[in-house]
Amino acid sequence: MCSTNSFQFPNINGTSPISITAAPIYNHTASSLPPGTMDLATYTISFCNVSVTYTHTDAHDAVNVQVWLPFSDSWNGRLQAVGGAGYSASVGSLYMTQAVGKGYIALDTDAGHLRGVEYSQTPETWALESPGNVNLQLLDNWGSTSLHEMAVIGKAVSASYYGTEPTYSYFNGCSGGGRQAMMLAERYAEDFDGLMAGAPALSFNTFGPAGYWAAQVATSTGAIPASCEIEAFTTAAVDACDGLDGVSDGIISLPALCKFNPHDIVGQEFSCNGTTNRFSEAGANIAQAAWTGPKGADGKIGWFGLNKDADLASYSLSLEPAPNGTYKVADDNLFSSWIRYFSAKDPDWNASAMSNDQFFQYIQQSTRDYGSSIAASNPNLSAFQAAGGKIITWHGLADEAIPPNGTIAFMEQVIKLHPNSDEFIRFYEAPGVGHCSGGSGAAPEDAFGQLVSWVENGTVPTTLAAVDSTGSRRELCTFPLQQVYLGGNISDSASFGCRRRNETGTLASEALFYSSA
């Protein structure tokens, strides 16, 4: 029965209930999509809406878990927990509605924060107890603890409503949600049968501040070109490196082989909104900073850069007009927010006053101080393997927010530690695809469906079916294999195959800043 007195708070160490409410919802209509896709559709659903709010011992938080239970005749016997984005542990109905529409119990947690995409770019509503003091309880909630508590609550609510727990439980997330998925694998191995981890923000504690590097270079030199010049550098890089895989399709499929240097085209002409301009030294410095990533003097502090087909103007270098026809770095974005609240710990922090030395100190401090709370980069997945779980993770190689090499480095370590890792975790590179979706490349078409088939039927996802915005199809390869052109129509997935990598050089996981983190 869908009534408040039908549900009780489960026994979870270190927590106590604040409230439980339950009410039937009929004909709820909303637009929704699965995490890591652009498959936005309208769903009309009816369900039992259970809201559980609780607190942690000696804390002043209030964590809310939403459990949307399809009515019994619509339930498929499964649970799908959905992740958040950026600094938000949950985006609510945007992801939950589609899950119920497909027969799943939908489950999420707000980790004691505010729900919604609108809170994903900054943690200003929860990061600090006061200037200089990070709210460590809410940081831990967001980082890991609320994920396990959500799973326990969701299964208990299911048992009360249906008389049984779900036959299969899944977690579905991308970006911040991808990090949540990997955190579950690393710390709470028995909570879910299958984990979908798109573009995972594994080392947010390091790339969070490090991602500001291009903006720091621009701000510290005081020479900030228009966004269209930065975009023109990206176009030039794609033109130079597109054909390295043997086919010209507007995609850099082999980014490690792309040696394009932006300084080589300084002085050449490009078109900006119908006006002819020339590439500047300042613009080349900024593009190179974004592509190389920050590196300290000894190489032990820093992070990976973005690949050269990523849209630099969206996250790494968010620009806005300034007086006299010039440009300035936007005051708030994903990366400046990290430094403001978790490094400087000051809501009034002034980015323009930060020196390069201070910037690298912030990276070092964040890597050290916040790893235990939020980093999901431990390659030891033995407990998850023993529990029989499965993970699909993928990353767009043109990701404009999270450097793909961070995921590649992690997977290199996983494979080294677990020689038979492809029996329980598979990683796929998606050439030309942006952050969780978008870009020129083919993105996974139904990766979550392939995860379900792997968990329940043993159907191994040797490749992930993918499609681009024009309908052209590709098959994404299980890492460390990479997609290569075999010949034929480039719109036909049969024209591409999976082959051993032919790249040479240092493995991503051997970078000093990664191996010493």
PyMOL commands that set and color helices and strands:
alter all, ss='L'
color gray80, all
select helices_A, chain A and resi 4-6+72-74+93-101+117-119+136-162+176-187+204-210+213-221+227-245+255-257+262-265+281-292+323-325+334-343+351-353+356-374+382-387+404-417+421-423+447-457+493-495+508-510+512-515
alter helices_A, ss='H'
color red, helices_A
select strands_A, chain A and resi 15-32+41-56+63-70+78-82+105-109+128-130+133-134+168-174+194-198+269-272+275-278+319-321+327-329+390-396+425-430+443-444+463-467+473-477+482-485+496-499
alter strands_A, ss='S'
color yellow, strands_A
deselect
rebuild
show_as cartoon
